[in-house]
Amino acid sequence: MNDIWLSLEERFEEMSVREKMLVALCGLVTVVMLLFTLVLEPKLNEVTSNDKQLSNLKLTNQQTEIDILRIQAQLKKDPNAEIDQQISDLLAESQHLSMQLSEIIEHLITPSQMAQLLESVLEKQSGIHLLSLQTLPAEPITEDKEASQYSGYYVHPVRMELTGDYFSIVNYLSKLEGLPSSYYWRSFNYKVEEYPKAKLVLEVYTLGSREEFIGG
């Protein structure tokens, strides 16, 4: 080892000043590179890693604070407020519909007058023979049984069967439609059995606040 060192010293002494400066400069650069690689670079990497972890921790902390504020706001909110608002809206809608229905029924013919009305118009129309006229059982205004208990209104249908020629039946129906009394058409079945005679099965209905039919 000493021989190698002595050999290097001799070669260094033989170099010119410019060569010695270049060798010294290369040695310095080598030492600096080794120092950077072995000492400074690991430290810089560690600092960069710590900065990244710190940034992640800050973001996590901010998100946690936001979650805490949201949870606190939810805890302060009345859990029944939304349900109460829905109930209030439904009650208001129910009252509005009840008022509309009441106004409609106010202008309808009463169930007790329905059959009489059909017969009275029929008496004034020639060419028609009445086969049957019957009041059908009252029905809840809605198929929802629970809701129908509170609606207070029922459908009162009347069914009639008659025969006659086409023009007589048309005149009869036109007179029914022209009446000032209000009611609803439910079904209409017209069938020619033996020309020119035809059979008409007609169902109309009105609404009432009582389930039972009160004849007049």
DABEL-V538403 format. One record per residue. N is the residue number from 1. RES is the residue in one small letter. SS is DSSP state (H for helix, E for strand, - for the rest). PHI is phi in whole degrees, 0 to 359 (NA if undefined). BURIAL is # if it has 16 or more other C-alpha atoms within 10 Angstrom, else .. Layout:
n;res;ss;phi;burial
N;RES;SS;PHI;BURIAL
N;RES;SS;PHI;BURIAL
//
This chain:
n;res;ss;phi;burial
1;m;-;NA;.
2;n;H;297;.
3;d;H;298;.
4;i;H;296;.
5;w;H;296;.
6;l;H;298;.
7;s;H;296;.
8;l;H;294;.
9;e;H;296;.
10;e;H;296;.
11;r;H;294;.
12;f;H;294;.
13;e;H;294;.
14;e;H;284;.
15;m;-;287;.
16;s;-;284;.
17;v;H;299;.
18;r;H;296;.
19;e;H;294;.
20;k;H;299;.
21;m;H;294;.
22;l;H;295;.
23;v;H;296;.
24;a;H;297;.
25;l;H;295;.
26;c;H;297;.
27;g;H;297;.
28;l;H;296;.
29;v;H;299;.
30;t;H;297;.
31;v;H;297;.
32;v;H;296;.
33;m;H;298;.
34;l;H;298;.
35;l;H;297;.
36;f;H;294;.
37;t;H;291;.
38;l;H;272;.
39;v;H;241;.
40;l;H;287;.
41;e;H;299;.
42;p;H;302;.
43;k;H;293;.
44;l;H;297;.
45;n;H;297;.
46;e;H;294;.
47;v;H;296;.
48;t;H;299;.
49;s;H;296;.
50;n;H;294;.
51;d;H;297;.
52;k;H;295;.
53;q;H;297;.
54;l;H;296;.
55;s;H;296;.
56;n;H;296;.
57;l;H;295;.
58;k;H;296;.
59;l;H;297;.
60;t;H;298;.
61;n;H;295;.
62;q;H;297;.
63;q;H;296;.
64;t;H;296;.
65;e;H;297;.
66;i;H;297;.
67;d;H;298;.
68;i;H;296;.
69;l;H;297;.
70;r;H;294;.
71;i;H;295;.
72;q;H;298;.
73;a;H;295;.
74;q;H;293;.
75;l;H;292;.
76;k;H;284;.
77;k;-;285;.
78;d;-;292;.
79;p;-;296;.
80;n;-;264;.
81;a;H;298;.
82;e;H;294;.
83;i;H;295;.
84;d;H;299;.
85;q;H;294;.
86;q;H;297;.
87;i;H;298;.
88;s;H;298;.
89;d;H;295;.
90;l;H;293;.
91;l;H;296;.
92;a;H;295;.
93;e;H;295;.
94;s;H;297;.
95;q;H;295;.
96;h;H;296;.
97;l;H;294;.
98;s;H;297;.
99;m;H;294;.
100;q;H;297;.
101;l;H;295;.
102;s;H;297;.
103;e;H;293;.
104;i;H;295;.
105;i;H;295;#
106;e;H;299;.
107;h;-;261;.
108;l;E;272;#
109;i;-;292;#
110;t;-;284;#
111;p;H;304;#
112;s;H;291;#
113;q;H;267;.
114;m;H;298;#
115;a;H;298;#
116;q;H;299;.
117;l;H;296;.
118;l;H;297;#
119;e;H;290;.
120;s;H;297;.
121;v;H;289;.
122;l;H;295;#
123;e;H;295;.
124;k;-;266;.
125;q;-;246;.
126;s;-;276;.
127;g;-;84;.
128;i;E;232;#
129;h;E;240;#
130;l;E;280;.
131;l;E;270;.
132;s;E;199;.
133;l;E;214;#
134;q;E;217;.
135;t;E;271;#
136;l;-;272;.
137;p;-;301;.
138;a;-;293;#
139;e;E;232;#
140;p;E;300;#
141;i;-;290;#
142;t;-;226;.
143;e;-;286;.
144;d;-;286;.
145;k;H;299;.
146;e;H;294;.
147;a;H;290;.
148;s;H;293;.
149;q;H;293;.
150;y;H;256;.
151;s;H;290;#
152;g;-;79;.
153;y;-;231;#
154;y;E;224;#
155;v;E;272;#
156;h;E;244;#
157;p;E;269;#
158;v;E;230;#
159;r;E;242;#
160;m;E;225;#
161;e;E;236;#
162;l;E;211;#
163;t;E;233;#
164;g;E;168;#
165;d;E;281;#
166;y;H;303;#
167;f;H;292;.
168;s;H;295;#
169;i;H;294;#
170;v;H;298;.
171;n;H;297;.
172;y;H;296;#
173;l;H;296;.
174;s;H;296;.
175;k;H;294;.
176;l;H;296;#
177;e;H;291;.
178;g;-;276;.
179;l;-;291;.
180;p;-;289;.
181;s;-;289;.
182;s;E;259;#
183;y;-;199;#
184;y;E;237;.
185;w;E;272;.
186;r;E;252;.
187;s;E;209;.
188;f;E;212;.
189;n;E;227;.
190;y;E;246;.
191;k;E;215;.
192;v;E;281;.
193;e;E;264;.
194;e;E;211;.
195;y;-;308;.
196;p;-;268;.
197;k;E;283;#
198;a;E;224;#
199;k;E;245;#
200;l;E;240;#
201;v;E;248;#
202;l;E;236;#
203;e;E;234;#
204;v;E;234;#
205;y;E;208;#
206;t;E;227;#
207;l;E;241;#
208;g;E;215;#
209;s;-;270;.
210;r;-;236;.
211;e;-;287;#
212;e;-;283;.
213;f;-;274;.
214;i;-;252;.
215;g;-;288;.
216;g;-;240;.
//
